[in-house]
């Protein structure tokens, strides 16, 4: 059986994708954190790579201790029976 090739994405797209999907869910998601992520990824001098390669490399090099944000439940939504999404 033939393996599917992983899609390759531009490094700038991967930086934004990683930040939006992983970093912003944490309290340390600041402009400095984004700048550090961007500086580190651009220092690799690689114009593109797969999402999996990017995640592996960035997690090895970006040493952050993510604390998930605490979101207060919405009292109105709870009263109306609307589900509360957890991060």
C-alpha angles and dihedrals in degrees: 000000000000119000118234115243113243113240114253118223135193113266093236090054090050092051092054092042093051093046093049095045102038115011103047091059089067133074092238092063097123134144089258090055091052091048091051091049091049094045092050096047094046091050089068089072091219115135094201144003141158122282090245093053091047094050092048094050097042093049090052094050106030105075107196131143104221118210112190116237116254110231119195113230115249109249093203093051091047091051091051093047096247110155116251111228116221122208 
